[in-house]
């Protein structure tokens, strides 16, 4: 079925509304705009979406500048490079891919310099895949301890990208582990309120496991040209 943009977004919104009512929590859709130009983004803004995810600093910089007159929220969801953290902090509202003490301290340092509170998610490599960034879930507690010493960084929760193979097989163990860990973090840290889990291929599984932030690109724009 070849739905147009508005219909695709409506289908996603309907799913989100259904799960929001079931779980009694607000669920945020992050529209992943990697490789999309500004003219592809404007219609989505006009349909009421205001949270966008970008993987690459250089590409995002142009879009954020050109769309600065809209009240949009920008999430960095790409691999962090140390030499780019200062500018990432400057132009983004969230950084979802933090996976080291070094980067967490750098984010706090640069945020303090511009008196900006930065929202952060710790990325978990839940299926221990060599091709993915993130820490092991067993390492999370040691990194979370740092949150008490950070003045300009809010650790809002955790982000993960479970194995596509697991999603296809509807193997849900990783999702259950993340959901339980999120629950524990919410009980221990006042700043934690976000489980960023679920993409185009698995967002319904993620929503079943208490995700309240999903990152959708392919389902909206189609597969990217390589």
Secondary structure, DSSP 8 states (H G I E B T S, - for coil): ----HHHHHHHHHHHHHHHHHHHTS--EEEEE-TT--HHHHHHHHHTT--EEEES-HHHHHHHHHHTTTS--EEEE-S---GGGHHHHHHH-SEEEEE--HHHHHHHHHHHHHTT--EEEEEEE-TT--TTS--B-GGGHHHHHGGGGG-SSEEEEEEEE---HHHHHTT--HHHHHHHHHHHHHHHH-TT--EEEE--TTTHHHHHHTT--EEEESHHHH-S---
